[in-house]
Amino acid sequence: MAPGVYSADPTKHTLSPIVTGSTVIGLKYNGGVVVACDTLASYGSQARYKDVCRLKKVGKYTLLGAGGEFSDFQYLGDLLDDLENDDFLAEDDCHMGPAEYTSYVGRVMYNRRSKFNPLYNQFVLAGKKKDGPTLLGYVDHQGTAFQEDFIATGFGSYLAMPILRNEWNENLTLEQAKELITKCLKVCFYRDCRGYNRIQIATCDGNTQTISEPIALDHFWGHTLWTEKRLEDSKGSTADTW
């Protein structure tokens, strides 16, 4: 809009997410960090976009996984790309690591929250800079930020966290970490109606970042209790089917 020209409409903010992603899970292993999520972006309750990557490489040492509004994830990704370009153009042979990017994302999210125009996301940031310590952090739409050994967002915070608390330990190998994170996402697929059976797994070990191609999860829906037609056979009250 031209300077000095004002709109008759009020300022408009996003009030609710439209195209959303579900659970993101991250965990540390002995030598690095793993982040994984499914490839579904739901349009409301419709499983609309089934081949979406919700993982992103940031800089040389950091990974970003996003749940929530997909367009807000894309917007933040553009901000991080600009920050990475500024880092490159400095030509000082110093590169930002996961601690710097996690701090930046936390400040962006809290700033947008303070303007009552939040980015509707839950982010998992992870990485390892050369021989430095492994970092795994969480940032949400209110700017709440913390670091942990294992993190799950969305319904994963209810479905996956109990499994992680019971089975995670700091001496996990990369393959064991991948098996554990796959187990958690399989439970989320069974129990979360916004879950999907195709997942991507990203790893960072201090030297390399990788994001896998989509992996199809094995699943089975033929359990007897799931296939019984109780309503058709019932002649009593509704309570008889419980």
C-alpha positions in Angstrom: 0.0 0.0 0.0 1.3 3.5 -0.9 2.6 5.8 1.9 -0.2 7.8 3.5 -2.9 5.5 2.2 -4.8 3.5 4.8 -7.0 0.5 4.5 -10.6 0.7 5.7 -10.3 -2.9 6.9 -8.8 -3.7 10.3 -5.5 -5.5 10.7 -6.0 -9.2 10.1 -4.1 -12.0 11.7 -4.3 -15.8 11.3 -6.7 -17.1 13.9 -6.3 -20.8 13.4 -4.0 -23.1 11.4 -5.3 -24.5 8.1 -2.8 -26.9 6.6 -1.1 -28.7 9.5 1.4 -31.4 10.2 1.3 -33.6 13.3 4.0 -35.2 15.5 7.7 -34.5 15.3 10.0 -36.6 17.4 13.7 -36.0 18.2 16.2 -37.8 20.4 19.9 -37.9 21.1 22.0 -41.0 20.5 25.6 -41.7 21.3 27.3 -39.5 18.7 24.5 -37.3 17.4 20.8 -36.6 17.1 17.8 -38.0 15.2 14.6 -36.2 14.2 11.7 -37.8 12.4 8.1 -37.1 11.4 5.6 -38.3 8.8 5.0 -36.8 5.4 1.3 -35.8 5.8 0.0 -32.2 5.8 -3.7 -32.2 6.7 -6.2 -29.7 5.3 -8.4 -29.4 8.3 -9.4 -33.0 8.9 -8.7 -34.1 5.3 -5.5 -36.0 4.7 -4.7 -33.7 1.8 -1.0 -33.6 1.1 0.7 -36.9 1.6 4.2 -36.3 0.3 5.3 -33.2 2.2 8.8 -32.9 3.9 8.5 -31.2 7.3 12.2 -31.5 7.9 14.8 -28.9 6.9 18.6 -28.7 7.0 19.7 -25.3 8.5 23.3 -24.2 8.0 25.9 -26.9 8.3 25.1 -28.5 11.6 21.4 -28.1 12.4 18.1 -29.8 11.6 14.6 -28.4 11.9 11.4 -30.4 12.2 8.0 -28.7 12.2 4.5 -29.5 13.4 1.5 -27.2 13.0 0.8 -24.7 10.2 2.8 -25.6 7.1 2.9 -22.1 5.6 4.3 -20.7 8.9 7.0 -23.3 8.7 7.8 -22.2 5.1 8.0 -18.6 6.3 10.4 -19.4 9.1 12.4 -21.5 6.7 12.9 -18.4 4.5 14.0 -16.4 7.5 16.6 -19.1 8.4 17.8 -19.2 4.8 18.4 -15.4 4.9 20.3 -15.8 8.2 22.4 -18.6 6.6 23.2 -16.4 3.6 24.3 -13.6 5.9 26.5 -16.1 7.8 28.1 -17.2 4.5 28.6 -13.7 3.2 30.6 -12.7 6.3 33.4 -15.0 4.9 35.0 -15.3 8.4 35.2 -19.1 8.4 32.8 -19.2 11.3 29.4 -20.9 11.0 26.4 -20.8 13.3 25.5 -24.0 15.0 22.3 -25.5 16.6 22.6 -23.3 19.7 22.5 -20.1 17.7 19.7 -21.2 15.4 17.6 -22.4 18.3 18.0 -19.1 20.1 17.1 -17.2 16.9 13.9 -19.3 16.4 12.9 -18.8 20.0 13.3 -15.0 19.7 11.2 -15.0 16.4 8.4 -17.0 17.9 8.2 -15.0 21.1 8.3 -11.7 19.1 5.4 -12.9 16.9 3.5 -14.0 20.0 4.0 -10.6 21.6 2.4 -9.0 18.6 -0.6 -11.3 19.0 0.2 -12.7 15.5 2.0 -16.0 16.3 3.4 -18.6 14.0 1.3 -21.6 14.7 4.1 -24.2 15.0 5.9 -26.5 17.4 9.5 -26.8 16.3 12.2 -29.4 17.1 15.7 -28.1 16.5 18.6 -30.4 16.7 22.3 -30.6 15.8 25.8 -31.1 16.7 28.7 -28.8 15.7 31.9 -30.7 15.0 33.1 -32.2 18.3 30.8 -30.0 20.4 27.9 -31.2 22.5 24.7 -32.5 20.9 21.7 -30.1 21.2 18.0 -31.0 21.0 15.6 -28.1 21.6 11.9 -27.4 21.4 10.2 -24.0 20.6 6.4 -23.5 20.3 4.1 -20.8 19.0 4.3 -18.9 22.3 8.1 -18.8 22.4 8.3 -21.5 25.1 11.8 -23.0 24.6 13.7 -25.8 26.4 16.3 -28.4 25.7 16.0 -32.1 26.5 17.4 -35.6 25.6 14.2 -36.6 23.8 11.3 -34.5 22.6 7.9 -35.1 20.9 5.4 -32.6 19.7 1.7 -32.7 19.0 -0.1 -36.0 19.9 3.4 -37.5 20.2 3.7 -35.7 23.5 1.0 -38.0 24.9 1.6 -41.2 22.8 5.4 -41.2 22.2 6.8 -39.7 25.4 5.9 -42.7 27.7 7.8 -45.0 25.3 10.8 -42.6 25.1 10.9 -42.3 28.9 11.0 -46.1 29.2 13.4 -47.0 26.4 15.7 -44.1 25.8 19.2 -44.1 27.1 22.3 -42.0 26.3 24.2 -45.0 24.9 21.8 -45.7 22.0 23.5 -46.4 18.7 22.2 -44.7 15.6 20.4 -47.9 14.5 18.8 -48.3 17.9 17.7 -44.7 17.9 16.1 -45.1 14.4 14.3 -48.2 15.6 13.0 -46.4 18.7 11.8 -43.3 16.8 10.1 -45.6 14.2 8.3 -47.4 16.9 7.0 -44.1 18.4 5.8 -42.9 15.0 4.0 -46.2 14.3 2.1 -45.8 17.6 1.2 -42.3 16.5 0.0 -43.5 13.2 -2.3 -46.1 14.8 -3.7 -43.7 17.4 -3.6 -40.2 15.9 -6.1 -39.5 13.1 -3.6 -36.9 11.7 -0.8 -39.4 11.6 0.5 -41.2 8.4 2.4 -44.3 7.6 5.2 -42.7 5.6 8.0 -41.1 7.6 11.3 -39.3 7.1 14.3 -39.6 9.4 17.0 -36.9 9.7 20.3 -37.4 11.4 23.2 -35.1 12.3 26.5 -36.4 13.7 28.6 -33.2 13.8 30.0 -33.5 10.3 27.0 -34.4 8.1 23.3 -33.8 7.9 21.0 -36.3 6.2 17.3 -36.4 5.5 16.1 -39.8 4.3 13.7 -40.5 1.5 10.1 -41.4 2.7 10.0 -44.8 4.4 6.7 -46.8 4.5 5.8 -48.2 7.9 4.5 -51.8 8.2 1.0 -51.8 9.8 -1.7 -54.3 10.6 -5.4 -53.6 11.1 -6.8 -57.2 11.2 -7.0 -57.6 15.0 -10.2 -59.4 16.0 -11.4 -56.6 18.3 -11.1 -54.1 15.4 -13.1 -56.2 12.9 -16.0 -57.4 15.0 -19.3 -55.9 13.8 -20.8 -55.4 17.3 -23.5 -52.9 16.4 -25.0 -55.3 13.7 -25.1 -58.2 16.1 -26.4 -56.3 19.1 -30.1 -56.6 20.0 -29.9 -54.8 23.3 -29.0 -51.3 24.3 -26.0 -49.2 23.1 -24.2 -49.9 26.4 -24.1 -53.6 25.4 -21.5 -52.8 22.7 -19.0 -51.2 25.0 
